[in-house]
Amino acid sequence: MTLSASIPDISIVIVTWNGKHFAQECLASLRGLRTPLTLETIVVDNASTDGTPEAIRKEFPEVRLLCNSENLGFAKANNIGIKACFGRYIALINSDVVVPQGCLERMVTFLDQNPGIGLLGPKMITPTGGIGQSVNRLPTLWNYFCCAAGLHRIAPESKWLGGFEMPSYPHDKTEDVEVLTGWFWMSPRRAVEEVGGLDERFFMYGEDIDWSYRFRKAGWRVVFYADAEALHYGGASSGRAPIRFYIEMVRANLQYFDKHHGRIGHYGFLMATAIRDTLRICANCILYCIRPGKRDDYAFKMKRSLACLRWVAHQESLPA
């Protein structure tokens, strides 16, 4: 990896919140790249308590480390990094991503050749060697209800019943999409300056849907790029508090519906969420009775759905 005093080709912004091991592996992968591109790497730490900033400062002195005094959330921390960078392309990469040789070069070349693209995302490879979810549809009341009621399981490939999550999307060709999930993005600086940074009202989750929507609304293409890939572990931070982050995801989706679908979207989303978690409680209750070997798992899922229903009903503070 080469560094230059001139404008870097890519500014890489990584937000950390605990998950020290993942951050170390991510940064080691960037350090080990053999590339003609000039890179700068900025880490924004959201008040980690597991020694993440200390380890980065000691092991990766070439990284610019910005430490927040509290957890400001994913969107705001990324915006802090965006404001501090100088590259002609900006890459927002999750801290639990490992970037292989050739990935960044392919993405930059493709963006150079296609100046109308505002947001580009590579193929996600999971730790088991499978392909992870990089593409969604923009959520609407109908496709969210299809997911909530389980209709998307009947015809997962259907645009009418398939919901917004698109679990059967093949990820086998480069094409324009509605939403790129927020694990790894690359964008021209001029596009980010025109569209603006992530909406900081989204603490965690939902900002990827909103940003994809805003890029498309501003006339920029949002493209899944099948010819570049990277490893994503997934859940490095959110897995530490699954009930809290389950409800945080619901709250983020509600914020999206409030912002883009108004009052009808607000109440329609809450109703669909209540239907979803009521059905999940019923299904897990049945499974709890007939599969005693997995009762702990089903009991947890019922507890999680009950917490979500309480939140929907009372809009109470998130549980720890």
C-alpha positions as CSV (number, residue, x, y, z in Angstrom):
1,M,0.0,0.0,0.0
2,T,1.4,3.4,-1.0
3,L,0.7,6.7,0.6
4,S,1.0,10.1,-1.0
5,A,0.9,13.7,0.2
6,S,-1.4,14.5,-2.8
7,I,-5.1,13.8,-2.9
8,P,-5.6,10.1,-2.2
9,D,-7.5,7.9,-4.7
10,I,-9.6,6.5,-1.8
11,S,-10.4,7.6,1.6
12,I,-11.5,4.6,3.7
13,V,-13.8,5.4,6.7
14,I,-14.3,2.7,9.3
15,V,-16.5,3.0,12.4
16,T,-15.6,0.9,15.5
17,W,-17.5,0.1,18.6
18,N,-15.8,-2.6,20.5
19,G,-15.1,-5.7,18.4
20,K,-11.3,-5.1,18.7
21,H,-10.3,-8.4,16.9
22,F,-12.4,-7.6,13.9
23,A,-11.0,-4.1,13.6
24,Q,-7.5,-5.4,13.8
25,E,-8.2,-8.0,11.1
26,C,-9.8,-5.3,8.9
27,L,-7.0,-2.9,9.2
28,A,-4.4,-5.6,8.7
29,S,-6.1,-6.5,5.4
30,L,-5.9,-2.9,4.2
31,R,-2.2,-2.6,5.3
32,G,-1.4,-5.8,3.3
33,L,-2.9,-4.6,0.0
34,R,-0.5,-4.4,-2.9
35,T,-2.0,-1.7,-4.9
36,P,-1.0,1.3,-7.1
37,L,-3.9,3.3,-5.5
38,T,-3.1,5.9,-2.8
39,L,-5.2,5.3,0.3
40,E,-5.9,7.0,3.5
41,T,-7.7,5.2,6.3
42,I,-9.7,7.0,9.0
43,V,-11.1,5.1,12.0
44,V,-13.9,6.7,14.0
45,D,-14.2,5.0,17.4
46,N,-17.6,5.3,19.2
47,A,-16.2,5.1,22.8
48,S,-15.2,1.5,22.7
49,T,-14.5,-0.1,26.1
50,D,-12.6,-3.2,25.0
51,G,-9.3,-1.5,24.1
52,T,-10.0,-1.0,20.4
53,P,-8.6,2.5,20.1
54,E,-5.5,1.7,22.1
55,A,-4.8,-1.4,19.9
56,I,-5.3,0.7,16.7
57,R,-3.0,3.5,18.0
58,K,-0.3,1.0,18.9
59,E,-0.5,-1.5,15.9
60,F,-1.6,0.8,13.1
61,P,0.1,4.2,13.5
62,E,-0.5,5.0,9.9
63,V,-4.3,5.2,10.5
64,R,-5.9,8.4,11.5
65,L,-7.9,7.7,14.6
66,L,-10.7,9.9,15.7
67,C,-12.2,9.0,19.1
68,N,-15.7,10.0,20.2
69,S,-16.4,10.5,23.9
70,E,-19.7,8.5,23.6
71,N,-21.4,6.2,21.1
72,L,-22.7,8.6,18.5
73,G,-24.2,5.9,16.3
74,F,-23.1,4.6,12.9
75,A,-24.4,7.4,10.7
76,K,-22.9,10.3,12.7
77,A,-19.6,8.6,13.2
78,N,-19.3,7.9,9.5
79,N,-20.1,11.6,8.8
80,I,-17.3,12.6,11.1
81,G,-15.0,10.4,9.1
82,I,-16.3,11.7,5.8
83,K,-15.7,15.3,6.8
84,A,-12.1,14.5,7.7
85,C,-11.1,12.7,4.5
86,F,-9.7,14.0,1.2
87,G,-9.9,11.2,-1.3
88,R,-11.6,11.4,-4.7
89,Y,-13.5,8.3,-3.8
90,I,-14.9,7.6,-0.3
91,A,-15.3,4.0,0.9
92,L,-17.4,3.3,4.0
93,I,-16.4,-0.1,5.2
94,N,-17.6,-1.9,8.3
95,S,-15.0,-2.8,10.9
96,D,-15.7,-6.6,10.5
97,V,-14.8,-6.6,6.8
98,V,-11.7,-8.1,5.3
99,V,-10.7,-6.5,2.0
100,P,-8.8,-8.9,-0.4
101,Q,-6.3,-8.1,-3.1
102,G,-7.8,-6.4,-6.2
103,C,-11.2,-5.4,-4.6
104,L,-10.5,-1.7,-4.4
105,E,-8.8,-1.5,-7.8
106,R,-11.8,-3.2,-9.6
107,M,-14.3,-0.9,-7.9
108,V,-12.3,2.3,-8.7
109,T,-11.8,1.2,-12.3
110,F,-15.5,0.6,-12.7
111,L,-16.4,3.9,-11.2
112,D,-13.9,5.7,-13.4
113,Q,-15.6,4.0,-16.4
114,N,-19.2,4.8,-15.2
115,P,-19.3,8.4,-13.9
116,G,-23.0,8.3,-13.4
117,I,-22.7,5.9,-10.5
118,G,-23.1,7.5,-7.1
119,L,-23.0,4.4,-4.8
120,L,-21.3,1.1,-5.6
121,G,-21.3,-2.0,-3.5
122,P,-19.3,-5.3,-3.9
123,K,-20.3,-8.9,-3.4
124,M,-20.4,-10.0,0.3
125,I,-18.7,-13.3,1.1
126,T,-19.6,-14.8,4.5
127,P,-17.2,-16.7,6.8
128,T,-18.7,-20.0,5.6
129,G,-17.9,-19.2,2.0
130,G,-21.5,-18.3,1.0
131,I,-22.8,-15.1,-0.4
132,G,-24.3,-12.6,2.0
133,Q,-27.1,-10.1,1.5
134,S,-25.9,-6.9,-0.3
135,V,-29.1,-5.9,-2.0
136,N,-32.7,-5.0,-0.9
137,R,-35.7,-3.3,-2.3
138,L,-36.8,0.0,-1.0
139,P,-39.4,-0.8,1.7
140,T,-43.0,0.0,1.1
141,L,-46.0,-0.7,3.4
142,W,-47.0,-3.6,1.1
143,N,-43.6,-5.3,0.8
144,Y,-43.0,-4.8,4.5
145,F,-46.4,-6.4,5.3
146,C,-45.5,-9.3,3.0
147,C,-42.4,-9.9,5.2
148,A,-44.3,-9.4,8.4
149,A,-47.0,-11.8,7.5
150,G,-44.6,-14.4,6.0
151,L,-46.0,-14.0,2.5
152,H,-42.5,-13.6,1.1
153,R,-41.8,-17.2,1.9
154,I,-44.5,-18.3,-0.5
155,A,-42.9,-16.7,-3.5
156,P,-39.5,-15.2,-2.5
157,E,-38.6,-14.2,-6.1
158,S,-41.9,-12.4,-6.7
159,K,-41.8,-8.6,-6.9
160,W,-45.4,-8.6,-5.7
161,L,-45.1,-11.0,-2.7
162,G,-41.4,-11.3,-2.2
163,G,-41.0,-8.5,0.3
164,F,-38.2,-6.0,0.5
165,E,-35.4,-8.2,1.9
166,M,-34.8,-10.2,-1.3
167,P,-33.1,-13.3,0.3
168,S,-33.0,-15.1,-3.1
169,Y,-31.3,-12.3,-5.0
170,P,-28.5,-14.2,-6.9
171,H,-25.7,-11.6,-6.6
172,D,-24.4,-13.0,-9.9
173,K,-24.4,-9.9,-12.2
174,T,-23.6,-6.2,-12.0
175,E,-26.8,-4.1,-12.2
176,D,-28.6,-1.1,-10.8
177,V,-30.5,-1.8,-7.6
178,E,-32.7,0.0,-5.2
179,V,-30.8,-0.5,-1.9
180,L,-27.2,-1.5,-1.1
181,T,-26.9,-2.7,2.4
182,G,-24.5,-0.6,4.4
183,W,-21.6,-3.0,5.0
184,F,-19.3,-1.7,2.2
185,W,-19.9,1.3,0.0
186,M,-17.8,3.3,-2.4
187,S,-18.8,6.6,-3.8
188,P,-17.3,9.5,-5.8
189,R,-16.6,12.5,-3.5
190,R,-18.7,14.8,-5.7
191,A,-21.7,12.5,-5.4
192,V,-21.4,12.5,-1.6
193,E,-21.1,16.3,-1.6
194,E,-24.2,16.6,-3.7
195,V,-26.4,14.1,-1.8
196,G,-25.0,14.8,1.7
197,G,-23.8,12.4,4.3
198,L,-25.8,9.8,6.2
199,D,-28.9,11.0,8.0
200,E,-27.8,11.2,11.7
201,R,-31.3,10.7,12.9
202,F,-30.6,7.0,12.2
203,F,-28.5,5.8,15.1
204,M,-27.9,2.3,13.7
205,Y,-29.7,0.6,10.8
206,G,-32.0,2.2,8.2
207,E,-29.3,4.7,7.1
208,D,-28.4,2.5,4.2
209,I,-32.0,2.4,2.9
210,D,-32.3,6.2,3.3
211,W,-28.9,6.9,1.6
212,S,-29.7,4.6,-1.3
213,Y,-33.0,6.3,-1.8
214,R,-31.5,9.8,-1.7
215,F,-28.8,8.9,-4.2
216,R,-31.4,7.6,-6.6
217,K,-33.6,10.6,-6.0
218,A,-30.7,12.9,-6.8
219,G,-30.2,11.1,-10.2
220,W,-27.2,9.0,-9.2
221,R,-27.1,5.3,-10.0
222,V,-26.9,2.8,-7.2
223,V,-25.1,-0.3,-8.4
224,F,-24.3,-3.8,-7.1
225,Y,-20.9,-4.8,-8.5
226,A,-20.5,-8.5,-8.9
227,D,-16.9,-8.5,-10.0
228,A,-15.5,-7.4,-6.6
229,E,-16.0,-9.1,-3.3
230,A,-14.9,-8.9,0.3
231,L,-15.4,-11.0,3.5
232,H,-18.0,-9.8,6.0
233,Y,-18.3,-11.4,9.4
234,G,-21.5,-9.6,10.3
235,G,-22.9,-8.7,13.7
236,A,-19.5,-7.7,15.3
237,S,-21.2,-5.1,17.4
238,S,-24.9,-5.7,17.3
239,G,-24.5,-9.4,18.3
240,R,-23.5,-8.2,21.8
241,A,-27.0,-7.1,22.6
242,P,-29.4,-8.9,20.3
243,I,-32.7,-7.7,21.9
244,R,-31.6,-4.1,22.0
245,F,-30.4,-4.2,18.4
246,Y,-33.5,-6.1,17.2
247,I,-35.6,-3.2,18.4
248,E,-33.1,-0.7,17.2
249,M,-33.7,-2.1,13.7
250,V,-37.4,-1.7,14.1
251,R,-37.0,1.9,15.3
252,A,-34.7,2.7,12.3
253,N,-37.3,1.3,9.9
254,L,-40.0,3.3,11.6
255,Q,-37.8,6.4,11.1
256,Y,-37.5,5.6,7.4
257,F,-41.3,5.3,7.1
258,D,-41.8,8.5,9.0
259,K,-39.4,10.4,6.8
260,H,-40.6,9.1,3.4
261,H,-44.1,7.8,3.9
262,G,-45.7,10.2,6.4
263,R,-48.4,9.5,8.9
264,I,-49.9,6.6,7.0
265,G,-46.5,5.0,6.7
266,H,-46.0,5.4,10.5
267,Y,-49.1,3.7,11.6
268,G,-49.1,1.1,8.9
269,F,-45.5,0.1,9.8
270,L,-46.4,-0.2,13.5
271,M,-49.4,-2.4,12.6
272,A,-47.3,-4.7,10.4
273,T,-44.6,-5.0,13.0
274,A,-47.2,-5.9,15.6
275,I,-48.6,-8.6,13.3
276,R,-45.1,-9.9,12.6
277,D,-44.0,-10.3,16.2
278,T,-47.4,-11.7,17.3
279,L,-47.0,-14.4,14.6
280,R,-43.5,-15.0,15.7
281,I,-44.5,-15.5,19.3
282,C,-47.2,-18.0,18.3
283,A,-44.8,-19.9,16.0
284,N,-42.0,-20.1,18.6
285,C,-44.4,-21.1,21.3
286,I,-45.5,-24.1,19.2
287,L,-41.9,-25.0,18.4
288,Y,-41.0,-24.6,22.1
289,C,-43.5,-27.3,22.9
290,I,-42.6,-29.8,20.2
291,R,-38.8,-29.4,20.1
292,P,-37.6,-29.6,23.7
293,G,-33.9,-29.7,22.6
294,K,-34.1,-26.1,21.3
295,R,-36.3,-24.5,24.0
296,D,-33.7,-22.0,25.1
297,D,-33.5,-20.6,21.5
298,Y,-37.3,-20.4,21.1
299,A,-37.7,-18.9,24.6
300,F,-35.2,-16.2,23.6
301,K,-37.0,-15.4,20.4
302,M,-40.3,-15.1,22.2
303,K,-38.7,-12.8,24.7
304,R,-37.3,-10.7,21.9
305,S,-40.7,-10.4,20.1
306,L,-42.5,-9.6,23.4
307,A,-40.0,-6.7,24.0
308,C,-40.6,-5.5,20.5
309,L,-44.4,-5.5,21.0
310,R,-44.0,-3.6,24.2
311,W,-41.9,-1.0,22.4
312,V,-44.5,-0.7,19.6
313,A,-47.3,-0.3,22.1
314,H,-45.6,2.2,24.4
315,Q,-42.6,3.6,22.5
316,E,-40.6,2.9,25.6
317,S,-36.8,3.2,25.9
318,L,-34.7,0.4,24.4
319,P,-33.9,-2.5,26.8
320,A,-30.3,-3.1,27.7
